[in-house]
Amino acid sequence: MAEGLMRHFYGDMFDVYSAGAKQTFIHPLAIEVMSEIGIDISKQKSKLVSIFFGEKFDYVITVCGDYSKSTCPMFVGEVKEETLHWNFIDPAEVEGNKEEKLNIFRKVRDEIKSKIDEFVRNINEKENKNEKS
């Protein structure tokens, strides 16, 4: 969901890549809740972070849950600006009926969107301060 949100709203500002510690599938409920806001992630592919080893990125952001409870990918490469960790629950691990699960996927989608907006706002503020200096 993070890749889809970032590409949709800020793809003109960033080249967006996404990968994980293990290769899985795009969860059907993630596809469903993203389509509710007009974003199609059905063609995205799950990738292993190892395909990016040695690459250079301005920012690396992990969006997995608590490090002690999940397998969070480690990026081995050059990070020019900053490495960030955003702690979100994994909606795919939540128990419940379909509607309860959809509500969790929506909640996480919206939390990710808010965090992305905050991230971009902070970058824009830094750039504006640097231009005034």
C-alpha positions as CSV (number, residue, x, y, z in Angstrom):
1,M,0.0,0.0,0.0
2,A,2.9,2.4,0.8
3,E,4.4,2.0,-2.7
4,G,1.0,2.6,-4.3
5,L,0.2,5.7,-2.2
6,M,3.7,7.2,-2.7
7,R,3.6,6.6,-6.5
8,H,0.1,8.0,-6.8
9,F,0.5,11.1,-4.8
10,Y,4.2,11.9,-5.1
11,G,5.5,9.9,-8.0
12,D,6.4,13.2,-9.7
13,M,8.8,14.0,-6.9
14,F,10.2,10.5,-6.1
15,D,11.3,7.3,-7.9
16,V,9.5,4.8,-5.7
17,Y,10.6,1.2,-5.1
18,S,9.4,-1.3,-2.6
19,A,10.6,-4.7,-1.3
20,G,10.5,-6.9,1.7
21,A,12.4,-9.5,3.7
22,K,10.4,-12.2,2.0
23,Q,8.6,-12.5,-1.3
24,T,4.9,-12.9,-0.9
25,F,1.8,-11.6,-2.8
26,I,-0.2,-8.4,-2.8
27,H,-3.0,-9.1,-0.4
28,P,-6.4,-9.0,-2.0
29,L,-7.8,-6.8,0.8
30,A,-5.0,-4.3,0.2
31,I,-6.0,-4.2,-3.4
32,E,-9.6,-3.7,-2.4
33,V,-9.1,-0.8,0.0
34,M,-6.7,0.9,-2.3
35,S,-9.2,0.7,-5.1
36,E,-11.7,2.4,-2.8
37,I,-9.5,5.6,-3.1
38,G,-8.9,5.2,-6.8
39,I,-5.4,3.5,-6.7
40,D,-4.8,0.3,-8.5
41,I,-2.1,-1.8,-6.9
42,S,-3.2,-5.1,-8.5
43,K,-0.2,-5.1,-10.9
44,Q,2.4,-4.5,-8.2
45,K,4.8,-7.3,-7.5
46,S,6.3,-8.5,-4.3
47,K,10.1,-8.2,-4.4
48,L,13.0,-9.2,-2.1
49,V,15.0,-6.3,-0.7
50,S,18.2,-8.2,-1.9
51,I,17.5,-7.1,-5.5
52,F,18.5,-3.5,-4.3
53,F,21.7,-4.4,-2.5
54,G,24.4,-2.0,-3.4
55,E,22.0,0.5,-4.9
56,K,22.0,4.2,-3.9
57,F,18.9,5.9,-2.5
58,D,18.1,9.2,-1.0
59,Y,15.7,7.8,1.5
60,V,14.9,4.3,2.7
61,I,11.7,3.8,4.7
62,T,10.7,0.5,6.3
63,V,7.0,0.2,7.1
64,C,6.9,-3.1,9.0
65,G,5.7,-3.5,12.6
66,D,7.7,-3.7,15.7
67,Y,11.3,-5.0,15.0
68,S,11.1,-7.5,17.8
69,K,7.9,-9.1,16.4
70,S,8.4,-9.0,12.7
71,T,10.9,-9.6,10.0
72,C,11.9,-6.2,8.9
73,P,14.1,-6.0,5.8
74,M,17.6,-4.6,6.2
75,F,18.8,-2.4,3.3
76,V,22.5,-2.8,2.4
77,G,23.4,0.1,0.2
78,E,24.1,3.8,0.2
79,V,21.4,6.1,1.8
80,K,22.2,9.7,0.9
81,E,19.7,11.4,3.2
82,E,18.0,9.3,5.8
83,T,16.8,5.8,6.8
84,L,13.4,5.9,8.6
85,H,11.3,3.2,10.2
86,W,7.5,3.7,10.4
87,N,5.8,1.2,12.7
88,F,2.4,0.0,11.4
89,I,0.6,-3.2,12.3
90,D,0.5,-5.8,9.6
91,P,-3.2,-5.8,8.6
92,A,-2.7,-9.2,7.0
93,E,-2.1,-10.7,10.4
94,V,-5.3,-9.4,12.0
95,E,-8.1,-11.9,12.8
96,G,-11.8,-11.3,12.2
97,N,-14.4,-11.4,9.5
98,K,-14.0,-9.7,6.2
99,E,-15.5,-6.4,7.2
100,E,-13.3,-6.2,10.4
101,K,-10.2,-7.0,8.3
102,L,-11.2,-4.4,5.7
103,N,-11.5,-1.8,8.4
104,I,-8.0,-2.6,9.7
105,F,-6.6,-2.4,6.1
106,R,-8.3,1.0,5.7
107,K,-6.9,2.2,9.0
108,V,-3.4,1.2,8.1
109,R,-3.8,2.6,4.5
110,D,-4.9,6.0,6.0
111,E,-2.1,5.9,8.6
112,I,0.5,5.3,5.9
113,K,-0.9,8.1,3.8
114,S,-0.7,10.5,6.7
115,K,2.9,9.5,7.4
116,I,3.8,9.9,3.7
117,D,2.2,13.4,3.7
118,E,4.2,14.4,6.8
119,F,7.4,13.1,5.3
120,V,6.9,15.1,2.1
121,R,6.0,18.2,4.1
122,N,9.2,17.9,6.1
123,I,11.3,17.5,3.0
124,N,9.6,20.6,1.4
125,E,10.2,22.6,4.6
126,K,13.9,21.6,4.6
127,E,14.3,22.6,1.0
128,N,12.6,26.0,1.6
129,K,14.9,26.7,4.5
130,N,17.9,25.8,2.4
131,E,16.8,28.1,-0.4
132,K,16.4,31.0,2.1
133,S,19.9,30.4,3.5
